[in-house]
Amino acid sequence: MRMLAIETASEACSIALFEGETLIARDHRTIGRGHAEALVPMIAELPDKGRADRIFVSLGPGSFTGVRIGLATARALGFAWQAEVLGYPTLGLIAAMAQAEHPAQAVTVCTNGGHGEWFIADFGENGAPLSETLSLTPQAAAALACPPLVAGNRAVELAAVFPGQAMVAINSLPDAGAVMLLNPALFTANLAPIYGRGPDATPLAQQIKA
């Protein structure tokens, strides 16, 4: 079975193509913005233009725009190819990547949030989530109890909040090429985005009611 993985929830734009569980092609670029322009051409450069029987796509949390672009692309390709589309939590992927380097350890994932906050979630030794994703200021994060392993693009900053504690901090962005490391229970047919926090703007309908 051919499987295509799409990861667009962070400043990285990342895709990977698998034959069974064997990685046959991958493209991972740290682009900041511009996922809408980059993603489809990247997929088109894969063998057979990335055509797959199953598509894995990140649900976030992360960039609202990036998550929506990845989901829209996955849905469109799934329809065109008659492929199954499954979502996965982006922070779960980062946790799985860290646990590949440090097996059988719990991990706290910390990534960019919005408005100066961080997205934070805990994962157990088997990669299953131990908590809901939180959006916290660095000051609020200092009240948490973190395991000695932290990962994500704000891992170093999170570790610095706990001076004097021996912690391993892995500075990383999610990589579609690692999607097979995920706990299978994290894949879902429910393609609802995981935003991690409320919208930045009040919807017009709510403004009218107010």
C-alpha positions as CSV (number, residue, x, y, z in Angstrom):
1,M,0.0,0.0,0.0
2,R,1.3,3.5,-0.9
3,M,0.9,6.1,1.8
4,L,1.5,9.8,1.6
5,A,2.1,11.9,4.8
6,I,1.6,15.7,4.8
7,E,2.8,17.9,7.6
8,T,2.1,21.7,7.4
9,A,1.3,22.8,10.9
10,S,4.7,24.5,11.6
11,E,7.2,26.6,9.8
12,A,8.3,23.4,8.1
13,C,6.5,22.1,5.0
14,S,7.1,18.3,5.0
15,I,5.9,15.4,2.9
16,A,6.8,11.7,2.7
17,L,5.8,8.7,0.5
18,F,5.8,5.2,1.9
19,E,5.5,1.7,0.3
20,G,4.1,-0.2,3.3
21,E,6.2,1.1,6.1
22,T,9.2,1.7,3.9
23,L,10.1,5.4,3.2
24,I,10.7,5.8,-0.5
25,A,10.7,9.6,-0.9
26,R,10.7,12.6,1.4
27,D,10.9,16.4,1.2
28,H,11.3,18.6,4.3
29,R,11.7,22.3,4.0
30,T,11.7,25.0,6.7
31,I,9.9,27.8,4.8
32,G,8.2,29.8,7.5
33,R,5.3,30.8,5.4
34,G,4.1,30.0,1.9
35,H,2.8,26.5,2.4
36,A,0.0,27.1,0.0
37,E,2.5,27.7,-2.8
38,A,5.0,25.0,-1.9
39,L,2.9,22.0,-0.9
40,V,1.3,20.8,-4.2
41,P,4.5,21.3,-6.3
42,M,6.4,19.3,-3.6
43,I,3.9,16.4,-3.8
44,A,4.0,16.5,-7.6
45,E,7.8,15.9,-7.5
46,L,7.3,12.6,-5.6
47,P,7.3,9.3,-7.5
48,D,4.1,8.9,-9.4
49,K,3.3,12.4,-8.3
50,G,2.7,11.2,-4.8
51,R,-0.3,9.1,-5.7
52,A,-1.3,6.9,-2.7
53,D,-3.9,4.6,-1.3
54,R,-3.9,6.3,2.1
55,I,-3.1,9.9,3.1
56,F,-1.9,11.0,6.6
57,V,-2.3,14.7,7.4
58,S,-1.4,16.8,10.4
59,L,-4.3,18.2,12.4
60,G,-2.3,20.7,14.5
61,P,-2.1,22.5,16.7
62,G,0.2,25.0,15.0
63,S,-0.3,27.5,12.3
64,F,-4.0,27.9,11.6
65,T,-3.3,28.6,8.0
66,G,-0.8,25.8,7.6
67,V,-3.2,23.2,9.2
68,R,-6.1,24.3,6.9
69,I,-3.8,24.1,3.8
70,G,-2.7,20.6,4.6
71,L,-6.2,19.4,5.3
72,A,-7.7,20.9,2.1
73,T,-4.9,19.4,0.1
74,A,-5.3,15.9,1.7
75,R,-9.1,16.0,1.2
76,A,-8.8,17.0,-2.4
77,L,-6.2,14.3,-3.2
78,G,-8.2,11.7,-1.3
79,F,-11.2,12.5,-3.4
80,A,-9.3,12.5,-6.6
81,W,-7.4,9.2,-5.8
82,Q,-10.3,7.6,-3.9
83,A,-7.8,7.3,-1.0
84,E,-8.5,7.0,2.7
85,V,-7.5,10.2,4.6
86,L,-6.5,10.0,8.3
87,G,-5.4,12.8,10.6
88,Y,-2.9,12.8,13.4
89,P,-1.8,15.3,16.1
90,T,1.3,17.3,15.3
91,L,2.5,17.3,18.8
92,G,2.2,13.5,18.9
93,L,4.5,13.3,15.9
94,I,7.1,15.4,17.6
95,A,6.8,13.2,20.7
96,A,7.3,10.1,18.6
97,M,10.4,11.6,17.0
98,A,11.9,12.3,20.4
99,Q,11.0,8.9,21.7
100,A,12.8,7.3,18.8
101,E,16.0,8.8,20.2
102,H,15.1,8.2,23.8
103,P,12.9,5.0,24.0
104,A,10.6,4.3,26.8
105,Q,10.6,7.8,28.2
106,A,7.7,10.2,28.8
107,V,8.0,13.5,26.9
108,T,6.6,17.0,27.1
109,V,6.2,18.7,23.7
110,C,6.5,22.4,23.5
111,T,6.0,24.4,20.3
112,N,5.2,27.9,19.0
113,G,1.7,29.0,19.9
114,G,0.3,32.4,19.2
115,H,0.6,35.8,20.9
116,G,3.8,34.8,22.7
117,E,2.3,31.5,24.1
118,W,3.4,27.9,23.8
119,F,1.5,24.8,22.9
120,I,2.3,22.2,25.5
121,A,1.3,18.5,25.8
122,D,2.5,15.5,27.7
123,F,2.9,12.0,26.1
124,G,3.5,8.7,27.9
125,E,6.2,6.1,27.3
126,N,4.1,4.5,24.5
127,G,3.5,7.8,22.7
128,A,-0.1,8.1,23.9
129,P,-1.2,11.6,25.1
130,L,-1.4,12.1,28.9
131,S,-3.0,15.5,28.8
132,E,-4.9,17.9,26.6
133,T,-2.9,20.4,24.6
134,L,-2.5,23.7,26.5
135,S,-1.7,27.1,25.2
136,L,0.3,28.9,28.0
137,T,2.6,31.8,28.5
138,P,6.1,31.0,29.5
139,Q,5.3,32.2,33.0
140,A,2.3,29.9,33.3
141,A,4.4,27.0,31.9
142,A,6.7,27.4,34.9
143,A,4.0,26.0,37.1
144,L,3.9,22.7,35.2
145,A,5.6,19.4,36.3
146,C,7.7,18.3,33.3
147,P,9.5,15.0,32.7
148,P,13.2,15.2,32.0
149,L,12.7,14.9,28.2
150,V,11.2,17.8,26.3
151,A,10.9,18.3,22.5
152,G,9.7,20.8,19.9
153,N,10.8,24.2,18.6
154,R,10.3,25.7,22.1
155,A,11.9,22.8,24.1
156,V,15.1,24.7,24.9
157,E,13.1,27.7,26.2
158,L,10.8,25.4,28.2
159,A,13.8,23.7,29.8
160,A,15.2,27.1,30.8
161,V,12.1,27.7,32.8
162,F,13.2,25.0,35.2
163,P,16.8,26.0,36.2
164,G,18.7,23.4,38.2
165,Q,16.7,20.5,36.8
166,A,18.6,17.9,34.6
167,M,16.6,18.0,31.4
168,V,17.2,16.8,27.8
169,A,15.8,19.4,25.3
170,I,15.4,18.4,21.7
171,N,14.9,21.3,19.4
172,S,12.8,19.9,16.5
173,L,10.1,20.5,13.9
174,P,7.6,17.9,12.9
175,D,8.8,15.7,10.0
176,A,6.4,13.8,7.8
177,G,9.1,11.2,7.2
178,A,8.7,10.1,10.8
179,V,4.9,9.5,10.7
180,M,5.3,5.7,10.9
181,L,6.7,6.2,14.4
182,L,3.3,7.4,15.7
183,N,1.3,5.3,18.1
184,P,-1.4,3.8,15.7
185,A,-4.1,4.9,18.1
186,L,-3.4,8.5,17.3
187,F,-4.6,8.2,13.7
188,T,-8.2,9.3,13.2
189,A,-10.8,9.6,10.5
190,N,-12.1,12.7,12.2
191,L,-10.4,15.5,10.3
192,A,-11.3,18.3,12.7
193,P,-8.3,20.7,13.2
194,I,-6.7,20.8,16.6
195,Y,-6.4,24.5,17.2
196,G,-5.1,24.4,20.8
197,R,-6.7,27.8,21.5
198,G,-9.6,30.0,20.5
199,P,-9.7,32.1,17.3
200,D,-7.9,35.4,17.2
201,A,-11.0,37.3,16.0
202,T,-14.6,37.1,17.2
203,P,-16.9,35.6,14.5
204,L,-19.3,38.2,13.0
205,A,-22.3,36.3,14.2
206,Q,-21.1,36.6,17.8
207,Q,-20.4,40.3,17.3
208,I,-24.0,40.8,16.1
209,K,-25.5,38.9,19.0
210,A,-23.4,41.0,21.4
